[in-house]
Amino acid sequence: MAVEKERRDFLGMALGGFTALGGIAALGAAKRTWDPLPSVKAAGFTTVDLTEMKENQLVVEKWRGKPIFILKHSKDMKSDPRDVVVGDDKYFVAIGLCTHLGCIPAYVPDVHEFHCACHGGQFDANGKVLKSPPPSPLVIPPFKIDGTKLVLGEEGPEFKEMKAKKLIA
Ligand code: FES
């Protein structure tokens, strides 16, 4: 009788162990489903060929659902430490969302300024605040220069240097 009880206890423990292992495996599978796939992260890049860009003409690209402003400077525009230099040309690159409440400012080429229609905020052609309420400059997204291409979403040496100099808002 005692042998029978011991056998039942052993079977119960073994079954409990299998159930626990099954539960852990199920949790592992669920976790894998919650985590973003590596390919999704890798797809978070936008590559822009700058060769066709015209001076003082704003190009709006999309990166991770956000508008990205790319503005090729004309010769009469002021140089700025936040300029993205590619060959002999300078570009302004920023997330095109006002740092006040997130509206998309419009570029006014005649005065080389960005004007936000929501509350009257203004930025210069380098994204610096000219008129409040925006509290800070337009934000520069992570970027890398690859020849004549701009890769958004990757921190290249130029971006890291700006970051080290605290030029990235
Ligand atoms: S959202 Fe641009 S000034 Fe308010």
Backbone and ligand atoms as CSV (ligand in chain L), in Angstrom:
chain,resi,resn,atom,element,x,y,z
A,1,MET,N,N,0.816,-1.206,0.000
A,1,MET,CA,C,0.000,0.000,0.000
A,1,MET,C,C,0.854,1.263,0.000
A,2,ALA,N,N,1.919,1.229,0.872
A,2,ALA,CA,C,2.844,2.369,0.951
A,2,ALA,C,C,3.578,2.540,-0.377
A,3,VAL,N,N,3.916,1.409,-1.021
A,3,VAL,CA,C,4.619,1.456,-2.310
A,3,VAL,C,C,3.730,2.117,-3.358
A,4,GLU,N,N,2.425,1.728,-3.306
A,4,GLU,CA,C,1.452,2.310,-4.267
A,4,GLU,C,C,1.350,3.825,-4.113
A,5,LYS,N,N,1.342,4.294,-2.808
A,5,LYS,CA,C,1.228,5.735,-2.529
A,5,LYS,C,C,2.472,6.479,-3.054
A,6,GLU,N,N,3.647,5.876,-2.796
A,6,GLU,CA,C,4.888,6.504,-3.267
A,6,GLU,C,C,4.896,6.630,-4.785
A,7,ARG,N,N,4.360,5.577,-5.451
A,7,ARG,CA,C,4.324,5.581,-6.910
A,7,ARG,C,C,3.409,6.710,-7.417
A,8,ARG,N,N,2.246,6.887,-6.742
A,8,ARG,CA,C,1.302,7.942,-7.132
A,8,ARG,C,C,1.927,9.322,-6.910
A,9,ASP,N,N,2.644,9.482,-5.751
A,9,ASP,CA,C,3.311,10.760,-5.457
A,9,ASP,C,C,4.341,11.098,-6.543
A,10,PHE,N,N,5.124,10.046,-6.925
A,10,PHE,CA,C,6.157,10.266,-7.941
A,10,PHE,C,C,5.524,10.680,-9.265
A,11,LEU,N,N,4.447,9.983,-9.638
A,11,LEU,CA,C,3.770,10.309,-10.903
A,11,LEU,C,C,3.193,11.720,-10.869
A,12,GLY,N,N,2.652,12.087,-9.696
A,12,GLY,CA,C,2.085,13.439,-9.538
A,12,GLY,C,C,3.160,14.491,-9.710
A,13,MET,N,N,4.338,14.261,-9.085
A,13,MET,CA,C,5.424,15.254,-9.182
A,13,MET,C,C,5.936,15.353,-10.617
A,14,ALA,N,N,6.070,14.182,-11.265
A,14,ALA,CA,C,6.564,14.169,-12.647
A,14,ALA,C,C,5.610,14.932,-13.557
A,15,LEU,N,N,4.324,14.710,-13.362
A,15,LEU,CA,C,3.304,15.376,-14.177
A,15,LEU,C,C,3.333,16.896,-13.930
A,16,GLY,N,N,3.484,17.259,-12.634
A,16,GLY,CA,C,3.579,18.687,-12.283
A,16,GLY,C,C,4.775,19.328,-12.958
A,17,GLY,N,N,5.887,18.606,-12.964
A,17,GLY,CA,C,7.106,19.126,-13.608
A,17,GLY,C,C,6.903,19.371,-15.086
A,18,PHE,N,N,6.253,18.415,-15.761
A,18,PHE,CA,C,5.989,18.549,-17.204
A,18,PHE,C,C,5.085,19.757,-17.462
A,19,THR,N,N,4.078,19.915,-16.588
A,19,THR,CA,C,3.149,21.035,-16.748
A,19,THR,C,C,3.898,22.358,-16.618
A,20,ALA,N,N,4.807,22.445,-15.609
A,20,ALA,CA,C,5.579,23.675,-15.407
A,20,ALA,C,C,6.450,23.958,-16.621
A,21,LEU,N,N,7.118,22.894,-17.139
A,21,LEU,CA,C,7.972,23.076,-18.324
A,21,LEU,C,C,7.156,23.566,-19.508
A,22,GLY,N,N,5.966,23.004,-19.671
A,22,GLY,CA,C,5.074,23.422,-20.764
A,22,GLY,C,C,4.699,24.878,-20.622
A,23,GLY,N,N,4.427,25.297,-19.381
A,23,GLY,CA,C,4.054,26.693,-19.123
A,23,GLY,C,C,5.187,27.634,-19.479
A,24,ILE,N,N,6.413,27.263,-19.090
A,24,ILE,CA,C,7.582,28.108,-19.388
A,24,ILE,C,C,7.779,28.220,-20.905
A,25,ALA,N,N,7.635,27.069,-21.594
A,25,ALA,CA,C,7.792,27.080,-23.058
A,25,ALA,C,C,6.744,27.989,-23.698
A,26,ALA,N,N,5.513,27.926,-23.182
A,26,ALA,CA,C,4.444,28.758,-23.731
A,26,ALA,C,C,4.734,30.235,-23.504
A,27,LEU,N,N,5.254,30.557,-22.307
A,27,LEU,CA,C,5.606,31.950,-22.015
A,27,LEU,C,C,6.712,32.448,-22.959
A,28,GLY,N,N,7.705,31.563,-23.197
A,28,GLY,CA,C,8.802,31.908,-24.110
A,28,GLY,C,C,8.265,32.213,-25.498
A,29,ALA,N,N,7.336,31.393,-25.964
A,29,ALA,CA,C,6.753,31.603,-27.295
A,29,ALA,C,C,5.990,32.915,-27.338
A,30,ALA,N,N,5.245,33.218,-26.263
A,30,ALA,CA,C,4.480,34.467,-26.214
A,30,ALA,C,C,5.423,35.659,-26.226
A,31,LYS,N,N,6.532,35.574,-25.480
A,31,LYS,CA,C,7.498,36.679,-25.421
A,31,LYS,C,C,8.066,36.954,-26.804
A,32,ARG,N,N,8.381,35.844,-27.530
A,32,ARG,CA,C,8.925,36.022,-28.882
A,32,ARG,C,C,7.931,36.762,-29.767
A,33,THR,N,N,6.633,36.537,-29.559
A,33,THR,CA,C,5.616,37.205,-30.367
A,33,THR,C,C,5.536,38.688,-29.999
A,34,TRP,N,N,5.741,39.023,-28.713
A,34,TRP,CA,C,5.640,40.439,-28.304
A,34,TRP,C,C,6.826,41.253,-28.810
A,35,ASP,N,N,8.032,40.650,-28.818
A,35,ASP,CA,C,9.220,41.386,-29.241
A,35,ASP,C,C,9.121,41.747,-30.721
A,36,PRO,N,N,9.576,42.965,-31.113
A,36,PRO,CA,C,9.574,43.286,-32.540
A,36,PRO,C,C,10.573,42.398,-33.268
A,37,LEU,N,N,10.279,42.055,-34.489
A,37,LEU,CA,C,11.178,41.207,-35.256
A,37,LEU,C,C,12.435,41.988,-35.621
A,38,PRO,N,N,13.593,41.323,-35.699
A,38,PRO,CA,C,14.811,42.045,-36.103
A,38,PRO,C,C,14.659,42.746,-37.445
A,39,SER,N,N,13.909,42.146,-38.355
A,39,SER,CA,C,13.746,42.740,-39.681
A,39,SER,C,C,12.961,44.048,-39.615
A,40,VAL,N,N,12.085,44.203,-38.643
A,40,VAL,CA,C,11.338,45.446,-38.492
A,40,VAL,C,C,12.294,46.558,-38.093
A,41,LYS,N,N,13.200,46.248,-37.144
A,41,LYS,CA,C,14.191,47.242,-36.729
A,41,LYS,C,C,15.080,47.626,-37.912
A,42,ALA,N,N,15.503,46.617,-38.659
A,42,ALA,CA,C,16.390,46.868,-39.788
A,42,ALA,C,C,15.676,47.690,-40.856
A,43,ALA,N,N,14.358,47.600,-40.893
A,43,ALA,CA,C,13.595,48.331,-41.911
A,43,ALA,C,C,13.349,49.777,-41.493
A,44,GLY,N,N,13.854,50.175,-40.315
A,44,GLY,CA,C,13.617,51.536,-39.830
A,44,GLY,C,C,14.560,52.571,-40.426
A,45,PHE,N,N,15.097,52.309,-41.593
A,45,PHE,CA,C,16.011,53.249,-42.245
A,45,PHE,C,C,15.358,53.837,-43.488
A,46,THR,N,N,15.676,55.092,-43.764
A,46,THR,CA,C,15.251,55.703,-45.021
A,46,THR,C,C,16.498,56.267,-45.677
A,47,THR,N,N,16.735,55.859,-46.901
A,47,THR,CA,C,17.919,56.350,-47.619
A,47,THR,C,C,17.481,57.344,-48.689
A,48,VAL,N,N,18.097,58.517,-48.662
A,48,VAL,CA,C,17.705,59.586,-49.587
A,48,VAL,C,C,18.905,59.964,-50.449
A,49,ASP,N,N,18.706,59.932,-51.757
A,49,ASP,CA,C,19.769,60.358,-52.676
A,49,ASP,C,C,19.703,61.874,-52.809
A,50,LEU,N,N,20.794,62.545,-52.436
A,50,LEU,CA,C,20.783,64.009,-52.395
A,50,LEU,C,C,21.168,64.662,-53.725
A,51,THR,N,N,21.582,63.862,-54.683
A,51,THR,CA,C,22.133,64.440,-55.918
A,51,THR,C,C,21.119,65.276,-56.704
A,52,GLU,N,N,19.847,64.944,-56.621
A,52,GLU,CA,C,18.840,65.662,-57.410
A,52,GLU,C,C,18.264,66.884,-56.693
A,53,MET,N,N,18.726,67.120,-55.491
A,53,MET,CA,C,18.108,68.215,-54.717
A,53,MET,C,C,18.504,69.590,-55.233
A,54,LYS,N,N,17.531,70.504,-55.163
A,54,LYS,CA,C,17.778,71.877,-55.617
A,54,LYS,C,C,17.906,72.797,-54.406
A,55,GLU,N,N,18.729,73.816,-54.570
A,55,GLU,CA,C,18.960,74.763,-53.476
A,55,GLU,C,C,17.663,75.456,-53.054
A,56,ASN,N,N,17.538,75.661,-51.766
A,56,ASN,CA,C,16.417,76.400,-51.171
A,56,ASN,C,C,15.052,75.791,-51.504
A,57,GLN,N,N,15.034,74.506,-51.802
A,57,GLN,CA,C,13.770,73.831,-52.093
A,57,GLN,C,C,13.608,72.700,-51.069
A,58,LEU,N,N,12.603,72.831,-50.234
A,58,LEU,CA,C,12.447,71.841,-49.156
A,58,LEU,C,C,11.939,70.509,-49.700
A,59,VAL,N,N,12.596,69.446,-49.265
A,59,VAL,CA,C,12.130,68.091,-49.592
A,59,VAL,C,C,11.650,67.477,-48.276
A,60,VAL,N,N,10.487,66.856,-48.310
A,60,VAL,CA,C,9.973,66.209,-47.104
A,60,VAL,C,C,9.951,64.702,-47.338
A,61,GLU,N,N,10.764,64.002,-46.569
A,61,GLU,CA,C,10.804,62.541,-46.641
A,61,GLU,C,C,10.051,61.976,-45.446
A,62,LYS,N,N,9.873,60.687,-45.433
A,62,LYS,CA,C,9.208,60.070,-44.285
A,62,LYS,C,C,10.169,59.064,-43.653
A,63,TRP,N,N,10.261,59.117,-42.342
A,63,TRP,CA,C,11.108,58.156,-41.624
A,63,TRP,C,C,10.385,57.768,-40.334
A,64,ARG,N,N,10.145,56.502,-40.182
A,64,ARG,CA,C,9.437,55.966,-39.002
A,64,ARG,C,C,8.160,56.754,-38.721
A,65,GLY,N,N,7.427,57.061,-39.773
A,65,GLY,CA,C,6.139,57.739,-39.640
A,65,GLY,C,C,6.226,59.235,-39.410
A,66,LYS,N,N,7.446,59.772,-39.386
A,66,LYS,CA,C,7.603,61.219,-39.135
A,66,LYS,C,C,8.042,61.929,-40.409
A,67,PRO,N,N,7.605,63.185,-40.575
A,67,PRO,CA,C,8.117,63.944,-41.725
A,67,PRO,C,C,9.539,64.402,-41.448
A,68,ILE,N,N,10.399,64.265,-42.420
A,68,ILE,CA,C,11.793,64.721,-42.271
A,68,ILE,C,C,12.050,65.819,-43.294
A,69,PHE,N,N,12.475,66.967,-42.796
A,69,PHE,CA,C,12.808,68.088,-43.671
A,69,PHE,C,C,14.260,67.954,-44.130
A,70,ILE,N,N,14.461,68.109,-45.429
A,70,ILE,CA,C,15.825,68.180,-45.968
A,70,ILE,C,C,15.869,69.428,-46.846
A,71,LEU,N,N,16.762,70.325,-46.497
A,71,LEU,CA,C,16.850,71.588,-47.219
A,71,LEU,C,C,18.291,71.808,-47.652
A,72,LYS,N,N,18.479,71.868,-48.962
A,72,LYS,CA,C,19.828,72.152,-49.477
A,72,LYS,C,C,20.039,73.664,-49.408
A,73,HIS,N,N,21.107,74.057,-48.734
A,73,HIS,CA,C,21.360,75.487,-48.577
A,73,HIS,C,C,21.725,76.145,-49.902
A,74,SER,N,N,21.266,77.367,-50.061
A,74,SER,CA,C,21.747,78.178,-51.173
A,74,SER,C,C,22.954,78.957,-50.647
A,75,LYS,N,N,23.711,79.540,-51.548
A,75,LYS,CA,C,24.979,80.183,-51.145
A,75,LYS,C,C,24.750,81.355,-50.177
A,76,ASP,N,N,23.567,81.983,-50.257
A,76,ASP,CA,C,23.319,83.147,-49.394
A,76,ASP,C,C,22.821,82.760,-47.994
A,77,MET,N,N,22.722,81.477,-47.719
A,77,MET,CA,C,22.268,81.054,-46.382
A,77,MET,C,C,23.457,80.977,-45.421
A,78,LYS,N,N,23.158,81.336,-44.182
A,78,LYS,CA,C,24.203,81.312,-43.138
A,78,LYS,C,C,24.686,79.888,-42.865
A,79,SER,N,N,25.975,79.737,-42.653
A,79,SER,CA,C,26.487,78.425,-42.222
A,79,SER,C,C,26.161,78.231,-40.756
A,80,ASP,N,N,26.056,76.976,-40.361
A,80,ASP,CA,C,25.682,76.668,-38.986
A,80,ASP,C,C,26.354,75.365,-38.578
A,81,PRO,N,N,26.732,75.245,-37.283
A,81,PRO,CA,C,27.358,73.986,-36.848
A,81,PRO,C,C,26.443,72.766,-37.036
A,82,ARG,N,N,25.124,73.013,-37.193
A,82,ARG,CA,C,24.200,71.889,-37.405
A,82,ARG,C,C,24.044,71.528,-38.888
A,83,ASP,N,N,24.818,72.198,-39.750
A,83,ASP,CA,C,24.749,71.860,-41.177
A,83,ASP,C,C,25.226,70.425,-41.397
A,84,VAL,N,N,24.563,69.758,-42.314
A,84,VAL,CA,C,25.038,68.439,-42.740
A,84,VAL,C,C,25.803,68.682,-44.036
A,85,VAL,N,N,27.119,68.446,-43.995
A,85,VAL,CA,C,27.959,68.766,-45.151
A,85,VAL,C,C,28.194,67.506,-45.979
A,86,VAL,N,N,27.838,67.611,-47.266
A,86,VAL,CA,C,28.058,66.489,-48.184
A,86,VAL,C,C,28.780,67.072,-49.403
A,87,GLY,N,N,30.044,66.719,-49.550
A,87,GLY,CA,C,30.864,67.302,-50.627
A,87,GLY,C,C,30.960,68.808,-50.407
A,88,ASP,N,N,30.587,69.586,-51.440
A,88,ASP,CA,C,30.651,71.051,-51.335
A,88,ASP,C,C,29.329,71.641,-50.857
A,89,ASP,N,N,28.348,70.799,-50.629
A,89,ASP,CA,C,27.010,71.309,-50.295
A,89,ASP,C,C,26.686,71.138,-48.817
A,90,LYS,N,N,25.795,72.052,-48.389
A,90,LYS,CA,C,25.333,71.989,-47.000
A,90,LYS,C,C,23.831,71.787,-46.989
A,91,TYR,N,N,23.397,70.997,-46.019
A,91,TYR,CA,C,21.972,70.672,-45.902
A,91,TYR,C,C,21.531,70.875,-44.463
A,92,PHE,N,N,20.261,71.212,-44.355
A,92,PHE,CA,C,19.629,71.203,-43.040
A,92,PHE,C,C,18.715,69.981,-43.020
A,93,VAL,N,N,18.854,69.165,-41.989
A,93,VAL,CA,C,18.047,67.946,-41.868
A,93,VAL,C,C,17.393,67.949,-40.490
A,94,ALA,N,N,16.079,67.802,-40.437
A,94,ALA,CA,C,15.400,67.799,-39.133
A,94,ALA,C,C,14.063,67.077,-39.221
A,95,ILE,N,N,13.605,66.645,-38.078
A,95,ILE,CA,C,12.243,66.101,-37.990
A,95,ILE,C,C,11.309,67.302,-38.150
A,96,GLY,N,N,10.394,67.209,-39.086
A,96,GLY,CA,C,9.532,68.349,-39.429
A,96,GLY,C,C,8.333,68.513,-38.512
A,97,LEU,N,N,8.592,68.481,-37.229
A,97,LEU,CA,C,7.509,68.669,-36.259
A,97,LEU,C,C,7.906,69.793,-35.306
A,98,CYS,N,N,7.030,70.765,-35.181
A,98,CYS,CA,C,7.287,71.905,-34.305
A,98,CYS,C,C,7.519,71.405,-32.873
A,99,THR,N,N,8.530,71.971,-32.221
A,99,THR,CA,C,8.865,71.516,-30.867
A,99,THR,C,C,7.922,72.101,-29.817
A,100,HIS,N,N,6.930,72.879,-30.264
A,100,HIS,CA,C,5.920,73.350,-29.302
A,100,HIS,C,C,4.903,72.238,-29.094
A,101,LEU,N,N,4.001,72.047,-30.058
A,101,LEU,CA,C,2.990,71.005,-29.873
A,101,LEU,C,C,2.893,70.054,-31.060
A,102,GLY,N,N,3.920,70.058,-31.902
A,102,GLY,CA,C,3.997,69.008,-32.919
A,102,GLY,C,C,3.348,69.285,-34.254
A,103,CYS,N,N,2.970,70.521,-34.558
A,103,CYS,CA,C,2.446,70.820,-35.900
A,103,CYS,C,C,3.597,70.761,-36.907
A,104,ILE,N,N,3.259,70.690,-38.180
A,104,ILE,CA,C,4.286,70.657,-39.225
A,104,ILE,C,C,4.472,72.078,-39.758
A,105,PRO,N,N,5.619,72.701,-39.475
A,105,PRO,CA,C,5.828,74.073,-39.966
A,105,PRO,C,C,6.001,74.089,-41.490
A,106,ALA,N,N,5.680,75.234,-42.084
A,106,ALA,CA,C,5.836,75.393,-43.539
A,106,ALA,C,C,7.120,76.154,-43.817
A,107,TYR,N,N,7.782,75.792,-44.910
A,107,TYR,CA,C,9.009,76.517,-45.275
A,107,TYR,C,C,8.649,77.707,-46.155
A,108,VAL,N,N,9.208,78.855,-45.816
A,108,VAL,CA,C,8.984,80.065,-46.612
A,108,VAL,C,C,10.318,80.395,-47.288
A,109,PRO,N,N,10.483,80.000,-48.566
A,109,PRO,CA,C,11.790,80.107,-49.215
A,109,PRO,C,C,12.304,81.537,-49.360
A,110,ASP,N,N,11.400,82.496,-49.523
A,110,ASP,CA,C,11.846,83.891,-49.726
A,110,ASP,C,C,12.628,84.434,-48.534
A,111,VAL,N,N,12.243,84.019,-47.335
A,111,VAL,CA,C,12.920,84.521,-46.132
A,111,VAL,C,C,13.774,83.449,-45.446
A,112,HIS,N,N,13.794,82.250,-46.029
A,112,HIS,CA,C,14.575,81.129,-45.473
A,112,HIS,C,C,14.157,80.832,-44.024
A,113,GLU,N,N,12.878,80.708,-43.826
A,113,GLU,CA,C,12.368,80.437,-42.467
A,113,GLU,C,C,11.260,79.384,-42.517
A,114,PHE,N,N,11.080,78.751,-41.365
A,114,PHE,CA,C,9.952,77.829,-41.186
A,114,PHE,C,C,8.929,78.525,-40.296
A,115,HIS,N,N,7.684,78.559,-40.738
A,115,HIS,CA,C,6.625,79.193,-39.956
A,115,HIS,C,C,5.607,78.147,-39.539
A,116,CYS,N,N,5.283,78.156,-38.264
A,116,CYS,CA,C,4.293,77.203,-37.761
A,116,CYS,C,C,2.945,77.922,-37.628
A,117,ALA,N,N,1.971,77.418,-38.347
A,117,ALA,CA,C,0.670,78.097,-38.389
A,117,ALA,C,C,-0.122,77.909,-37.087
A,118,CYS,N,N,0.221,76.910,-36.289
A,118,CYS,CA,C,-0.607,76.609,-35.108
A,118,CYS,C,C,-0.597,77.735,-34.074
A,119,HIS,N,N,0.607,78.191,-33.680
A,119,HIS,CA,C,0.674,79.245,-32.651
A,119,HIS,C,C,1.687,80.315,-33.010
A,120,GLY,N,N,2.065,80.374,-34.287
A,120,GLY,CA,C,2.936,81.456,-34.754
A,120,GLY,C,C,4.418,81.271,-34.504
A,121,GLY,N,N,4.858,80.089,-34.114
A,121,GLY,CA,C,6.290,79.850,-33.904
A,121,GLY,C,C,7.062,79.966,-35.215
A,122,GLN,N,N,8.315,80.400,-35.117
A,122,GLN,CA,C,9.145,80.516,-36.323
A,122,GLN,C,C,10.547,79.982,-36.052
A,123,PHE,N,N,11.122,79.383,-37.084
A,123,PHE,CA,C,12.482,78.831,-37.016
A,123,PHE,C,C,13.272,79.362,-38.212
A,124,ASP,N,N,14.583,79.488,-38.042
A,124,ASP,CA,C,15.392,79.872,-39.204
A,124,ASP,C,C,15.669,78.626,-40.053
A,125,ALA,N,N,16.463,78.808,-41.113
A,125,ALA,CA,C,16.712,77.703,-42.052
A,125,ALA,C,C,17.603,76.621,-41.454
A,126,ASN,N,N,18.092,76.837,-40.228
A,126,ASN,CA,C,18.850,75.795,-39.528
A,126,ASN,C,C,18.037,75.209,-38.374
A,127,GLY,N,N,16.762,75.572,-38.349
A,127,GLY,CA,C,15.861,74.995,-37.351
A,127,GLY,C,C,15.915,75.655,-35.989
A,128,LYS,N,N,16.637,76.790,-35.885
A,128,LYS,CA,C,16.717,77.466,-34.582
A,128,LYS,C,C,15.512,78.382,-34.396
A,129,VAL,N,N,15.078,78.494,-33.150
A,129,VAL,CA,C,13.859,79.265,-32.860
A,129,VAL,C,C,14.101,80.762,-33.079
A,130,LEU,N,N,13.236,81.359,-33.900
A,130,LEU,CA,C,13.275,82.808,-34.099
A,130,LEU,C,C,12.182,83.474,-33.277
A,131,LYS,N,N,11.065,82.746,-33.146
A,131,LYS,CA,C,9.928,83.323,-32.427
A,131,LYS,C,C,9.237,82.203,-31.628
A,132,SER,N,N,9.003,82.456,-30.350
A,132,SER,CA,C,8.331,81.452,-29.512
A,132,SER,C,C,6.834,81.395,-29.887
A,133,PRO,N,N,6.115,80.355,-29.485
A,133,PRO,CA,C,6.350,79.516,-28.306
A,133,PRO,C,C,7.242,78.276,-28.451
A,134,PRO,N,N,7.727,77.836,-29.621
A,134,PRO,CA,C,8.562,76.626,-29.584
A,134,PRO,C,C,9.719,76.795,-28.590
A,135,PRO,N,N,9.926,75.807,-27.713
A,135,PRO,CA,C,10.937,75.930,-26.663
A,135,PRO,C,C,12.355,75.572,-27.116
A,136,SER,N,N,12.471,74.901,-28.264
A,136,SER,CA,C,13.797,74.419,-28.675
A,136,SER,C,C,13.836,74.263,-30.200
A,137,PRO,N,N,15.053,74.142,-30.748
A,137,PRO,CA,C,15.188,73.997,-32.207
A,137,PRO,C,C,14.512,72.729,-32.735
A,138,LEU,N,N,14.285,72.699,-34.045
A,138,LEU,CA,C,13.788,71.475,-34.669
A,138,LEU,C,C,14.816,70.370,-34.415
A,139,VAL,N,N,14.329,69.167,-34.223
A,139,VAL,CA,C,15.185,68.047,-33.787
A,139,VAL,C,C,15.855,67.361,-34.987
A,140,ILE,N,N,17.139,67.145,-34.872
A,140,ILE,CA,C,17.876,66.433,-35.927
A,140,ILE,C,C,17.765,64.932,-35.668
A,141,PRO,N,N,17.302,64.171,-36.664
A,141,PRO,CA,C,17.177,62.719,-36.453
A,141,PRO,C,C,18.533,62.034,-36.618
A,142,PRO,N,N,18.681,60.817,-36.123
A,142,PRO,CA,C,19.934,60.093,-36.357
A,142,PRO,C,C,20.155,59.941,-37.868
A,143,PHE,N,N,21.360,60.238,-38.319
A,143,PHE,CA,C,21.634,60.128,-39.756
A,143,PHE,C,C,23.075,59.687,-39.986
A,144,LYS,N,N,23.286,59.215,-41.189
A,144,LYS,CA,C,24.632,58.842,-41.619
A,144,LYS,C,C,24.794,59.301,-43.064
A,145,ILE,N,N,25.969,59.772,-43.397
A,145,ILE,CA,C,26.256,60.140,-44.784
A,145,ILE,C,C,26.919,58.940,-45.453
A,146,ASP,N,N,26.365,58.532,-46.584
A,146,ASP,CA,C,26.920,57.412,-47.331
A,146,ASP,C,C,27.142,57.883,-48.770
A,147,GLY,N,N,28.312,58.438,-49.038
A,147,GLY,CA,C,28.583,59.023,-50.362
A,147,GLY,C,C,27.708,60.248,-50.560
A,148,THR,N,N,26.801,60.180,-51.539
A,148,THR,CA,C,25.875,61.299,-51.767
A,148,THR,C,C,24.492,60.956,-51.218
A,149,LYS,N,N,24.452,59.931,-50.380
A,149,LYS,CA,C,23.158,59.516,-49.810
A,149,LYS,C,C,23.096,59.831,-48.323
A,150,LEU,N,N,21.886,60.125,-47.896
A,150,LEU,CA,C,21.634,60.376,-46.479
A,150,LEU,C,C,20.843,59.186,-45.956
A,151,VAL,N,N,21.375,58.531,-44.937
A,151,VAL,CA,C,20.680,57.387,-44.360
A,151,VAL,C,C,20.066,57.829,-43.029
A,152,LEU,N,N,18.765,57.869,-42.963
A,152,LEU,CA,C,18.069,58.264,-41.740
A,152,LEU,C,C,17.851,57.036,-40.868
A,153,GLY,N,N,18.127,57.193,-39.591
A,153,GLY,CA,C,17.909,56.078,-38.671
A,153,GLY,C,C,19.200,55.441,-38.193
A,154,GLU,N,N,20.332,55.885,-38.744
A,154,GLU,CA,C,21.615,55.329,-38.327
A,154,GLU,C,C,22.523,56.466,-37.855
A,155,GLU,N,N,23.188,56.275,-36.741
A,155,GLU,CA,C,24.061,57.323,-36.203
A,155,GLU,C,C,25.441,57.236,-36.836
A,156,GLY,N,N,25.705,58.084,-37.816
A,156,GLY,CA,C,27.015,58.136,-38.456
A,156,GLY,C,C,27.942,59.047,-37.669
A,157,PRO,N,N,29.235,59.139,-38.076
A,157,PRO,CA,C,30.201,59.964,-37.336
A,157,PRO,C,C,29.781,61.435,-37.239
A,158,GLU,N,N,29.164,61.972,-38.308
A,158,GLU,CA,C,28.756,63.393,-38.288
A,158,GLU,C,C,27.680,63.627,-37.229
A,159,PHE,N,N,26.743,62.689,-37.143
A,159,PHE,CA,C,25.678,62.818,-36.149
A,159,PHE,C,C,26.261,62.695,-34.740
A,160,LYS,N,N,27.168,61.729,-34.559
A,160,LYS,CA,C,27.775,61.517,-33.228
A,160,LYS,C,C,28.559,62.753,-32.791
A,161,GLU,N,N,29.217,63.407,-33.758
A,161,GLU,CA,C,29.974,64.614,-33.443
A,161,GLU,C,C,29.026,65.730,-32.995
A,162,MET,N,N,27.921,65.886,-33.718
A,162,MET,CA,C,26.918,66.900,-33.318
A,162,MET,C,C,26.391,66.606,-31.928
A,163,LYS,N,N,26.169,65.324,-31.667
A,163,LYS,CA,C,25.639,64.907,-30.357
A,163,LYS,C,C,26.656,65.239,-29.257
A,164,ALA,N,N,27.929,64.945,-29.548
A,164,ALA,CA,C,28.986,65.214,-28.556
A,164,ALA,C,C,29.090,66.706,-28.269
A,165,LYS,N,N,28.817,67.529,-29.300
A,165,LYS,CA,C,28.889,68.988,-29.118
A,165,LYS,C,C,27.573,69.559,-28.601
A,166,LYS,N,N,26.635,68.681,-28.296
A,166,LYS,CA,C,25.309,69.042,-27.772
A,166,LYS,C,C,24.540,69.943,-28.736
A,167,LEU,N,N,24.669,69.642,-30.041
A,167,LEU,CA,C,23.955,70.418,-31.042
A,167,LEU,C,C,22.622,69.775,-31.402
A,168,ILE,N,N,22.430,68.547,-30.931
A,168,ILE,CA,C,21.192,67.823,-31.217
A,168,ILE,C,C,20.194,68.162,-30.118
A,169,ALA,N,N,19.063,68.722,-30.521
A,169,ALA,CA,C,18.046,69.085,-29.511
A,169,ALA,C,C,17.365,67.844,-28.975
L,1,FES,S1,S,2.755,73.831,-32.517
L,1,FES,FE1,FE,4.085,75.204,-33.540
L,1,FES,S2,S,3.877,77.056,-32.504
L,1,FES,FE2,FE,2.571,75.710,-31.438
